[in-house]
Amino acid sequence: MKHRLTFANVIGVLLENKKKTYPQHQMIRTLFSAYLDDELTGSELIAEDNTMYSRWCNGARPIPLDIIRCYEDDDNWDVMEDDFEEKIIPNLINETQARSQMEELITDSISVIGKEKADELCSIRESHIFFTAVVRYAILNDHNNSRLFSPDLTDILLGAKCPSCTSEFVGRKAELKEAEKQISEHSLLFVNGIAGIGKSEFAKAFADKYKKKYTNIIYIHYSGNLKKDIVGLIFADDTLEMTEDELFDRHYKTLQKLHSDSLLIIDNFNVLPKDDAFFRELIKNDFQILITTRCKITRFSAMEIKELDSEKELPDLFCQYCSSAKSEPDTVTAIIKEVKNHTLTVCMAALTLEASGMEPEELLQELKACGLNMNNEEEIEIYKDEEFQDARMMEHLRKLLQLSKLSEIQTDILRNLSLLPLSGIFKAYFRKWMCLDNANEINHLIRYGFIMDDTENKKIALHPLIQEIVLLETLPSVSNCKTILDSLHLICLAHGLDVRKPQSIINSLISICDHIINDMSEYYLLFLQDIFPYFDKYLVTDYLPKLVERMEYVMREMDTVTVCNKALILDYKAELLLPHKEYDNAVKKLKKAVALLEEYHTGEVTERSANLLSNLYNNLSNTYLLMGKSEDAVTTLKAAFKIRQKYDDYGLLETHDILQQMMNLLNMLILSKDFDAAESLTAFYENLVLENLGKDCIDYGVCLLAKGIISYALGKPANAEACLLSAEAVFNEILEEDNGYSKTTCQYLYNLYRRWQKTV
């Protein structure tokens, strides 16, 4: 016989026989009142607690060890007996039936628990003692609870929550049930179907319906590379200094600890499994995976999402978005038939009708007149049937966009949003980048379905099909999207300031580069040039070669290319060689760039050319340092200083570049134990920071750290401690916890206290 004396079954009997006025959460808190607060009202209970109790009751999670340890004290079992007698049993509809059902559980489990134990439990006469004994045995001797459980990532995984399901979601009950069955059996399920049929909404609805079953639900919008998507997850202990490889290793090791009570949703995986090299490795894990895709999958468990029922579900969906259409059901049916029952097009048609003020019959005639923008029927013949229907669907959506009577500002919002990642952008970020006084126009577009609003993650995005159409209709270019480009450009230029969530900005910059039309080459080239150091700072190294290629392409399109642009592209190409340890080639390119600028300076000097020349010498110094040529490194770094001093009229000594260069030299001086020079340089460094940036910045913290290290090396523990503690306070105030700067500071403090025998 199967063992049935589990906590889920025992509590199930009590819940089945309780009064309706006695909620589940109250029974659980009363049952474990020695550990949980039994006095809370329902309104004081947070949603997460209610979800947690549900998982205990359905067997998705075991009773926590903290509670079990609490009941190692036998007096607490006496408390449970009292609670059964005074609170739980009075709230049972049929105490006798509940006892009978529990005795049946015991009898069915004799082959596991033994006849002696079964007789012992059933012989207990008083119900409150009997119920307590059964609960006690079920918790402490759950033979069936051998499965592994996932750690709860709620507090350490920031973001990656499944987007909220739309309130207008209809139907799909049979498909949801089938999906739950298949994913339980196979752990992996592909949900496929044509674009816009509702796959993503289905995945969100699945997550919402079965959320109590899972400890963790992690949502990833597929970017084209699963490993990069795992890197892009944000964990609380990530630091800005981590490379992509380090982030991947840390993130993936955490994911590998998850089991079948965790669900990973990969949305818009529109490639075949063989096309992503990491897919085979990912599916070896123990957690469940739900994947939405446009591809037809044959080698893995898959189910196809098809059209909703055209007689009931689609008309209901249409009228949810446009309630006034209820009075003309025949025209609604005709509109649905005209757009071939395509879910997204039906939704957009209803929203357009609501927004435009048209009559349903007018909209129907507009859709019937919608063509494929082709010159003759021969062009149509080249389409296969499925491709032809896809083209008609796209034309219907284009027509709906044209009929929606969007204002200029609304069109501009869509144009700019079409440049950004399909995974979404924080709504507050987008509003700020667009310099909008309020979010009214964005909210208007959300209400009418043009923009998807992910309230769970506070993000907005366009549906992939809507993005395609907006790109075609609005033709986003450098000139007509200059506001958002200016905002992002400013962020890139302030690369001395750390951003809390740089991944959103990085993803946005990449998406813009991939989609925007260049009609202002000089501005766009400068934009690309300033993206490079920003990406380099946040270790987005894999995109840098593409960025350099794009710069070269733009330069080829320009009538004239300045010496600074030629020198800078050589500098960036040298930077690409360093990870491959091609130091000699990097030095050649940097020297060539230096020669170009020095020749240029024989006739003319600009602020940009002088600053660039100093930076080139700095980069040359870093390259020499990597090659182990410390003397050459110091010589070239001093040359960088001299250039800034020579052209100080341009304010070059006040830029962040000089601070970075000075820190590099400071590190060299400390390593070479030239402490007098190091102290002198630190004083100069500190004055620059205080004059130009103040104390509330990382540079000031770095300065304090350097002073602490020098004092430590010189055997001045009191000075070292004061500087290091001040540096730690600055880093903790500005950066997230567990950052690299704080770790370095703490390590020196630890060494300091250990060396001078001081307890922390």
C-alpha positions in Angstrom: 0.0 0.0 0.0 1.0 3.6 -0.6 2.0 5.6 2.5 -0.7 8.2 3.1 0.1 9.4 6.6 1.7 12.6 5.4 1.1 16.1 6.7 -0.5 17.2 3.4 -3.1 14.4 3.8 -3.6 14.9 7.5 -4.2 18.6 7.2 -6.3 17.9 4.2 -8.7 16.0 6.3 -9.0 18.8 8.8 -9.5 21.4 6.1 -12.1 19.3 4.4 -14.1 19.2 7.6 -13.7 22.7 8.9 -16.3 25.4 8.9 -16.2 27.9 6.0 -15.8 30.8 8.5 -12.5 29.2 9.8 -9.9 30.1 7.2 -6.9 27.8 6.3 -4.3 30.3 7.5 -6.0 30.5 10.9 -6.0 26.7 11.3 -2.3 26.6 10.5 -1.4 29.4 12.9 -3.4 27.8 15.6 -2.0 24.4 14.9 1.6 25.7 15.3 0.8 28.5 17.9 3.9 27.6 19.9 5.9 29.1 16.9 3.5 31.2 14.8 1.5 34.2 15.9 -2.0 32.9 16.6 -3.4 36.4 17.3 -3.0 38.0 13.8 -6.2 38.9 12.0 -6.6 38.0 8.3 -6.0 41.6 7.2 -2.6 41.5 9.0 -1.4 38.4 7.3 0.9 39.1 4.3 0.3 37.4 1.0 3.6 35.6 1.1 2.7 33.9 4.4 -0.6 32.7 3.0 1.2 31.3 0.0 3.7 29.6 2.3 1.0 27.9 4.3 -0.7 26.7 1.2 2.5 25.0 0.1 2.7 23.2 3.4 -0.9 22.0 3.0 -0.5 20.7 -0.6 2.8 19.1 0.1 4.8 21.4 -2.2 7.0 22.3 0.8 7.8 20.5 4.1 7.1 22.0 7.5 10.2 24.2 8.1 12.9 22.8 10.4 12.6 25.9 12.7 9.0 24.8 13.6 10.1 21.1 14.0 12.9 22.2 16.3 10.5 24.3 18.3 8.5 21.1 19.0 11.5 19.2 20.3 10.2 20.6 23.6 7.4 18.2 24.5 5.6 21.0 26.3 4.8 22.5 22.9 2.9 19.3 21.9 0.8 19.9 25.0 0.1 23.4 23.7 -1.1 21.7 20.4 -3.4 19.4 22.3 -4.9 22.4 24.1 -5.3 24.2 20.8 -7.1 21.2 19.2 -9.4 21.0 22.2 -10.2 24.7 22.6 -9.9 26.1 19.0 -9.6 23.6 16.2 -12.2 20.9 17.1 -14.9 23.5 17.8 -14.4 24.8 14.3 -14.9 21.3 12.7 -18.3 20.6 11.1 -18.0 16.9 11.8 -15.4 15.8 14.4 -16.4 12.1 14.1 -16.0 12.1 10.3 -12.6 13.8 10.5 -11.4 11.2 13.0 -12.8 8.4 10.8 -10.9 9.7 7.7 -7.7 10.0 9.7 -8.0 6.4 10.9 -8.5 5.4 7.3 -5.2 7.1 6.4 -3.5 5.2 9.2 -5.0 1.8 8.1 -3.9 2.4 4.5 -0.4 3.1 5.6 0.1 0.0 7.8 2.6 -1.5 5.3 4.8 1.5 5.9 4.3 2.5 9.5 3.7 -1.0 10.9 0.6 -2.5 12.6 1.9 -1.8 16.1 2.1 1.9 15.4 -1.2 2.0 13.6 -2.9 0.3 16.6 -1.2 2.6 19.0 -2.6 5.7 17.2 -6.1 4.4 16.7 -6.4 3.3 20.3 -6.2 6.9 21.5 -9.7 7.8 22.7 -9.7 11.6 23.3 -9.9 13.3 19.9 -7.7 16.3 20.7 -4.9 13.9 21.8 -5.5 11.6 18.8 -5.4 14.5 16.3 -2.2 15.8 17.9 -0.5 12.4 17.8 -1.4 11.9 14.1 -0.1 15.4 13.2 3.1 14.7 15.2 3.7 11.4 13.5 3.0 12.9 10.1 5.5 15.7 10.5 8.3 13.8 12.1 8.0 10.5 10.1 6.9 11.6 6.6 8.4 8.6 4.6 7.0 10.0 1.4 8.7 13.3 1.8 12.0 12.2 0.2 12.0 14.7 -2.6 14.4 17.6 -2.6 13.2 21.2 -2.2 14.5 24.3 -3.6 16.0 27.2 -1.6 13.6 30.2 -1.6 15.3 32.9 -3.8 12.8 35.7 -3.0 15.3 37.7 -1.0 18.4 37.2 -3.2 17.1 37.2 -6.8 16.1 40.8 -7.6 13.7 41.0 -10.5 13.1 38.1 -13.0 9.5 37.9 -11.6 6.9 36.6 -14.0 5.0 39.6 -15.5 1.5 40.0 -14.3 -1.2 38.3 -16.3 -3.6 40.5 -18.1 -7.0 40.8 -16.4 -8.7 40.3 -19.8 -7.3 36.8 -20.2 -10.1 34.4 -21.3 -10.3 30.7 -22.0 -7.4 28.2 -22.2 -8.7 26.2 -19.2 -8.1 22.8 -21.0 -4.7 23.9 -22.3 -3.6 25.1 -18.8 -4.6 21.7 -17.3 -2.8 19.8 -20.1 0.3 22.0 -19.7 0.4 21.3 -15.9 0.1 17.5 -16.6 2.8 17.5 -19.3 5.3 19.6 -17.3 4.8 17.4 -14.2 5.6 14.3 -16.3 8.4 15.7 -18.4 9.8 18.7 -16.5 10.2 20.5 -19.9 7.4 21.8 -22.0 7.4 23.9 -25.2 4.3 26.0 -25.9 4.4 26.9 -29.5 2.1 28.8 -31.9 2.1 31.6 -34.4 3.2 35.2 -33.4 0.5 37.1 -31.5 -1.7 34.0 -30.7 -1.2 34.4 -26.9 1.7 32.2 -26.0 3.3 34.7 -23.6 -0.1 35.5 -21.9 -0.6 31.7 -21.6 2.7 31.3 -19.8 1.8 34.2 -17.4 -1.6 32.7 -16.8 0.0 29.3 -16.1 2.4 30.9 -13.6 -0.5 32.7 -11.9 -2.7 29.7 -11.7 -0.1 27.3 -10.3 2.0 29.8 -8.3 1.2 28.0 -5.0 2.8 24.9 -6.4 6.2 26.5 -6.8 8.8 27.8 -4.4 10.3 29.9 -7.2 9.0 31.1 -10.5 11.8 32.7 -12.6 11.0 34.5 -15.8 13.5 35.2 -18.6 12.8 37.0 -21.9 15.0 35.2 -24.4 17.6 37.5 -25.8 19.2 35.1 -28.3 21.7 33.6 -25.8 20.7 31.6 -22.7 24.1 32.0 -21.0 23.8 35.8 -21.4 20.3 35.7 -20.0 21.5 33.9 -17.0 24.3 36.5 -16.6 21.6 39.2 -16.9 19.8 37.9 -13.8 20.4 40.2 -10.8 21.3 38.7 -7.5 21.8 40.6 -4.3 25.4 39.7 -3.9 26.5 40.7 -7.5 29.1 43.4 -7.7 30.1 45.8 -10.4 33.6 44.3 -10.6 32.4 40.8 -11.6 33.1 39.7 -15.1 30.4 38.0 -17.2 32.1 34.6 -16.6 32.1 35.2 -12.8 28.4 36.3 -12.9 27.4 33.3 -15.0 29.2 30.9 -12.7 27.6 32.4 -9.5 24.1 32.6 -11.0 24.1 29.2 -12.6 25.4 27.5 -9.4 22.4 29.0 -7.7 20.0 27.8 -10.4 21.5 24.3 -10.1 20.3 24.1 -6.5 16.7 24.3 -7.6 14.4 21.3 -7.9 11.0 20.4 -9.3 9.2 22.8 -7.0 10.8 25.7 -9.1 9.7 26.8 -12.5 11.8 28.6 -15.1 9.8 30.4 -17.9 11.7 31.2 -21.0 9.6 33.5 -23.2 10.0 34.1 -26.9 12.6 31.3 -27.5 12.1 31.7 -31.2 15.0 29.4 -32.3 15.3 25.7 -32.5 16.9 24.0 -29.4 20.0 23.1 -31.4 20.6 26.7 -32.2 21.5 27.7 -28.6 24.6 25.9 -27.5 23.7 26.0 -23.8 20.1 24.6 -24.1 21.2 20.9 -23.7 23.1 21.8 -20.5 20.2 23.8 -19.1 17.6 21.1 -19.4 19.7 18.6 -17.4 18.7 20.5 -14.2 16.1 19.3 -11.8 13.8 22.4 -12.0 10.8 22.6 -14.4 11.0 24.6 -17.6 8.2 26.2 -19.6 9.3 27.7 -23.0 7.2 29.7 -25.4 8.3 29.7 -29.1 7.1 30.3 -32.6 9.0 27.2 -33.8 7.5 23.8 -34.2 9.2 21.4 -31.8 9.3 17.7 -32.5 12.0 16.2 -30.2 10.7 17.5 -26.9 7.4 17.6 -25.1 5.3 20.4 -26.8 1.8 21.7 -27.1 0.4 24.1 -29.7 -1.6 27.2 -28.8 -4.3 27.7 -31.4 -7.1 30.2 -32.0 -9.6 30.8 -29.3 -13.1 29.7 -29.9 -14.6 32.2 -32.5 -18.2 31.8 -31.3 -17.8 32.6 -27.6 -14.3 33.3 -26.4 -13.1 35.7 -29.0 -16.3 37.8 -28.9 -16.0 37.9 -25.1 -12.4 39.0 -25.4 -13.4 41.7 -28.0 -16.1 43.1 -25.8 -13.9 43.2 -22.7 -11.7 45.7 -24.6 -14.7 47.5 -26.2 -17.9 47.1 -24.2 -19.9 49.3 -26.6 -19.6 46.6 -29.2 -21.9 44.3 -27.3 -24.8 45.8 -29.0 -23.6 44.7 -32.5 -22.6 41.0 -32.1 -22.9 40.2 -35.8 -20.4 42.9 -36.8 -18.0 41.8 -34.0 -18.2 38.3 -35.4 -17.5 39.6 -38.9 -14.5 41.6 -37.7 -13.1 38.5 -35.9 -13.6 36.4 -39.0 -11.9 39.1 -41.2 -8.8 39.1 -39.0 -8.7 35.2 -39.1 -9.4 34.8 -35.4 -5.9 36.1 -34.6 -5.8 36.9 -30.9 -3.6 40.0 -30.9 -5.4 41.5 -33.9 -8.8 40.9 -32.3 -7.6 42.7 -29.2 -6.1 45.6 -31.2 -9.2 45.9 -33.3 -11.4 46.2 -30.2 -9.0 48.8 -28.7 -8.9 50.7 -31.9 -12.7 50.8 -32.1 -12.8 52.1 -28.5 -10.1 54.7 -29.1 -11.0 56.0 -32.5 -14.7 56.6 -32.0 -15.5 54.7 -35.2 -18.6 52.5 -35.7 -18.0 48.8 -35.8 -19.2 48.6 -39.4 -16.7 51.4 -40.4 -13.9 49.4 -38.9 -15.0 46.2 -40.6 -14.9 48.0 -44.0 -11.5 49.5 -43.4 -10.2 46.0 -42.5 -11.8 44.5 -45.6 -10.1 47.1 -47.8 -6.7 46.4 -46.3 -4.3 45.2 -48.9 -0.7 43.9 -49.0 0.8 47.0 -50.6 1.8 45.0 -53.6 1.7 46.0 -57.3 0.2 42.9 -58.8 -1.2 39.5 -58.0 1.9 37.7 -59.2 3.8 39.0 -56.2 1.1 37.4 -53.9 1.7 34.1 -55.6 5.2 33.8 -54.2 3.8 33.4 -50.7 2.9 30.1 -49.2 -0.5 30.0 -47.6 0.9 30.4 -44.1 3.2 33.3 -45.2 0.3 35.0 -47.0 -1.8 34.9 -43.8 1.1 36.3 -41.8 1.4 39.1 -44.3 -2.3 39.9 -44.1 -2.2 39.8 -40.3 0.7 42.4 -40.4 -1.2 44.6 -42.8 -4.3 44.5 -40.6 -2.2 45.5 -37.6 -0.6 48.4 -39.6 -4.1 49.6 -40.6 -5.2 49.5 -37.0 -2.2 51.6 -36.0 -3.1 54.1 -38.7 -6.8 54.3 -37.6 -6.0 54.8 -33.9 -5.7 58.6 -34.3 -2.6 58.8 -32.1 -1.3 62.2 -31.2 2.2 63.3 -32.2 3.5 62.7 -28.7 1.9 59.3 -28.5 3.5 58.3 -31.9 6.8 59.6 -30.7 6.6 57.5 -27.5 5.9 54.4 -29.6 8.7 55.3 -32.0 11.2 55.5 -29.2 9.9 52.5 -27.3 10.3 50.4 -30.5 14.1 50.9 -30.2 14.2 49.4 -26.7 14.5 45.7 -25.7 11.4 43.5 -26.0 12.2 42.3 -22.5 11.0 45.7 -21.3 12.4 48.9 -19.7 11.5 50.4 -16.3 8.6 52.8 -16.8 10.2 55.4 -14.7 13.5 55.2 -16.7 11.6 55.6 -20.0 9.7 58.6 -18.8 12.9 60.2 -17.5 14.8 59.5 -20.8 12.0 61.0 -22.8 11.9 64.1 -20.6 8.1 63.7 -20.1 6.4 65.8 -17.4 4.2 62.9 -16.4 3.2 59.4 -17.5 -0.3 60.3 -18.8 0.5 59.6 -22.5 2.3 56.4 -21.7 -0.7 55.3 -19.6 -3.1 56.2 -22.4 -1.1 53.9 -24.8 -1.2 51.1 -22.1 -5.0 51.4 -21.8 -5.4 51.0 -25.5 -3.1 48.0 -25.8 -0.2 49.5 -27.7 2.1 49.2 -24.8 2.3 46.1 -22.4 2.5 47.1 -18.8 4.4 44.6 -16.6 3.2 45.9 -13.2 5.0 43.1 -11.3 8.5 44.3 -12.6 7.5 47.9 -13.1 8.4 47.7 -16.8 6.8 48.5 -20.1 7.4 47.0 -23.6 5.9 46.5 -27.0 4.6 43.2 -28.2 7.1 41.8 -30.8 4.6 42.2 -33.6 3.7 45.7 -32.6 7.4 46.6 -32.4 7.8 45.3 -36.0 4.9 47.5 -37.2 6.0 50.6 -35.3 9.5 50.3 -36.7 8.0 50.2 -40.2 5.5 52.9 -39.7 7.5 55.5 -37.7 11.1 54.8 -39.0 13.0 55.7 -35.8 16.2 57.5 -36.6 18.9 59.4 -34.8 17.3 62.8 -35.7 13.7 61.9 -34.6 14.8 60.0 -31.4 17.4 62.5 -30.3 15.8 63.1 -26.9 16.3 59.6 -25.7 19.7 59.3 -27.3 20.8 62.5 -25.5 19.6 61.1 -22.2 21.5 57.8 -22.6 24.5 59.6 -24.0 24.7 61.7 -20.8 24.6 58.5 -18.7 27.5 57.1 -20.8 29.5 60.3 -20.4 29.1 60.2 -16.7 31.1 56.9 -16.5 32.7 58.0 -13.3 29.3 57.6 -11.6 28.0 54.1 -10.9 24.5 53.2 -11.8 22.4 50.9 -9.6 20.9 48.9 -12.5 23.3 49.3 -15.5 21.9 46.2 -17.2 18.7 48.0 -18.3 20.8 50.8 -19.8 23.2 48.3 -21.4 20.3 46.4 -23.0 18.7 49.6 -24.2 21.9 50.8 -25.8 22.5 47.5 -27.6 18.8 47.4 -28.9 19.1 51.0 -30.1 22.3 50.3 -32.0 20.6 47.3 -33.6 17.4 49.1 -34.7 18.0 52.8 -35.3 18.4 54.5 -38.7 21.5 56.7 -39.0 20.7 60.1 -40.5 23.1 62.2 -38.4 26.5 60.5 -38.8 28.6 62.9 -36.8 26.3 62.8 -33.8 25.8 59.1 -34.1 29.5 58.4 -34.3 30.1 60.4 -31.1 27.3 58.5 -29.4 28.9 55.2 -30.4 32.3 56.3 -29.3 31.0 57.2 -25.8 29.2 53.9 -25.5 32.5 52.0 -25.8 34.0 53.1 -22.4 30.6 52.6 -20.7 30.4 49.0 -21.9 34.1 48.5 -21.1 33.5 49.7 -17.5 30.6 47.2 -17.0 32.5 44.4 -18.7 30.1 44.0 -21.7 33.2 42.8 -23.7 31.4 40.6 -26.2 29.6 43.5 -27.8 32.6 45.8 -28.1 33.8 44.3 -31.5 30.4 44.9 -33.0 30.5 48.5 -31.7 33.9 49.1 -33.3 32.6 47.6 -36.6 29.6 50.0 -36.4 31.9 53.0 -35.8 34.0 52.0 -38.8 30.9 51.7 -41.0 29.6 55.1 -40.0 33.1 56.6 -40.6 33.1 55.2 -44.1 29.7 56.9 -44.8 31.1 60.3 -43.7 32.6 62.8 -46.1 35.4 63.8 -43.8 36.9 61.9 -40.8 38.8 63.9 -38.2 42.2 62.9 -36.8 40.6 62.4 -33.4 38.1 59.9 -34.8 40.9 58.0 -36.5 43.0 57.9 -33.4 40.1 56.9 -31.2 39.2 53.9 -33.4 42.8 52.7 -33.1 42.6 53.1 -29.4 39.4 51.0 -29.3 40.9 48.3 -31.6 43.9 48.1 -29.2 41.6 47.6 -26.3 40.0 44.6 -28.1 43.4 43.0 -28.3 44.2 43.0 -24.6 41.9 40.2 -23.5 43.7 38.0 -26.1 47.1 39.1 -24.7 48.1 40.5 -28.1 50.0 43.2 -26.3 52.6 43.9 -29.1 49.8 44.6 -31.6 48.0 46.8 -29.1 51.1 48.8 -28.5 51.6 49.3 -32.3 48.0 50.6 -32.7 48.3 52.9 -29.6 51.7 54.3 -30.9 50.1 54.9 -34.3 47.2 56.8 -32.7 49.7 58.9 -30.6 51.7 59.7 -33.7 48.6 60.9 -35.5 47.6 63.3 -32.7 51.2 64.6 -32.0 51.4 65.5 -35.7 48.0 67.2 -35.5 49.2 69.2 -32.5 52.0 70.8 -34.6 49.3 72.9 -36.2 46.3 72.9 -33.9 45.2 71.8 -30.4 41.7 71.3 -29.2 40.3 70.2 -25.8 39.3 66.9 -27.3 42.6 66.2 -29.0 44.6 67.0 -25.9 42.4 64.9 -23.7 42.5 62.0 -26.1 46.3 62.2 -26.4 46.6 62.0 -22.6 44.3 59.1 -22.5 46.2 57.3 -25.2 49.4 57.6 -23.1 47.5 56.3 -20.1 46.2 53.3 -22.1 49.7 52.7 -23.4 51.0 52.8 -19.8 48.4 50.1 -18.8 49.4 47.9 -21.7 53.1 48.2 -20.7 52.1 47.3 -17.2 50.3 44.1 -18.5 53.5 43.3 -20.3 55.6 43.6 -17.2 57.4 46.7 -18.4 57.0 48.8 -15.3 59.6 51.5 -16.3 57.9 52.1 -19.6 54.5 52.1 -17.8 55.6 54.9 -15.4 57.3 56.9 -18.2 54.2 56.9 -20.4 51.9 57.6 -17.5 54.0 60.7 -16.6 53.7 61.8 -20.2 49.9 61.6 -19.8 50.2 63.9 -16.8 52.4 66.4 -18.6 50.0 66.7 -21.4 47.2 67.6 -19.0 49.4 70.1 -17.2 50.5 71.6 -20.5 47.0 72.1 -21.7 45.5 72.9 -18.3 43.7 75.9 -19.8 41.2 73.5 -21.2 40.4 72.2 -17.7 41.9 68.8 -18.3 43.1 68.4 -14.7 39.5 68.5 -13.6 38.2 65.6 -15.6 37.5 62.1 -14.2 40.1 60.6 -16.6 43.0 62.3 -14.7 41.6 60.8 -11.5 41.7 57.3 -13.0 45.3 57.9 -14.3 46.4 59.2 -10.9 45.0 56.1 -9.2 46.9 53.9 -11.6 50.2 55.7 -10.8 49.4 55.6 -7.1 49.0 51.8 -7.3 52.4 51.6 -9.0 54.1 53.7 -6.4 52.6 51.7 -3.5 53.7 48.4 -5.2 57.2 49.9 -5.7 57.2 51.1 -2.0 57.9 54.7 -3.0 55.7 56.0 -0.2 56.8 59.6 -0.2 55.8 60.0 -3.8 52.6 58.1 -3.1 51.7 60.4 -0.2 52.4 63.5 -2.2 50.3 62.2 -5.1 47.4 61.2 -2.8 47.3 64.7 -1.4 47.0 66.1 -4.9 44.4 63.5 -5.8 42.3 64.3 -2.7 42.4 68.0 -3.5 41.1 67.4 -7.0 38.3 65.2 -5.8 37.2 67.6 -3.1 37.3 70.6 -5.4 35.4 69.0 -8.3 33.3 66.1 -6.9 33.0 66.6 -3.1 33.0 63.8 -0.5 29.9 61.9 -1.7 31.6 59.9 -4.5 33.5 56.7 -5.0 36.7 58.7 -5.9 36.8 60.2 -2.4 36.4 56.7 -0.9 39.2 55.4 -3.2 41.4 58.3 -2.0 40.7 57.4 1.7 41.4 53.8 0.9 44.8 54.7 -0.6 45.7 56.8 2.4 44.8 53.9 4.6 46.9 51.5 2.7 49.9 53.9 2.8 49.5 54.4 6.5 49.2 50.6 7.0 52.5 50.1 5.0 54.3 52.8 7.0 53.3 51.2 10.3 50.8 53.9 11.4 47.8 51.8 12.7 45.7 54.7 14.1 45.8 56.7 10.8 45.3 53.6 8.8 42.2 52.5 10.8 40.6 56.0 10.6 41.1 56.2 6.8 39.9 52.7 6.2 36.8 53.0 8.3 36.0 56.3 6.6 36.5 54.7 3.2 34.2 51.8 4.2 31.5 54.3 5.2 31.7 56.1 1.8 31.5 52.8 -0.2 28.6 51.4 1.9 26.7 54.7 1.4 27.1 54.9 -2.4 27.4 51.3 -3.6 25.3 48.2 -3.1 26.3 45.7 -0.3 29.1 43.3 -0.9 30.9 45.5 -3.5 34.6 45.0 -4.4 35.7 48.3 -2.9 34.2 47.4 0.5 35.7 43.9 0.3 39.2 45.4 -0.3 38.8 47.8 2.6 37.5 45.1 5.0 40.5 42.9 4.1 42.9 45.7 5.0 41.0 46.3 8.2 41.2 42.6 9.1 44.9 42.6 8.4 45.4 45.7 10.4 43.6 44.4 13.5 45.3 41.0 13.3 48.7 42.7 12.9 48.3 45.0 15.9 46.3 42.5 18.0 43.1 44.6 18.1 39.8 42.9 18.3 37.0 44.0 16.0 
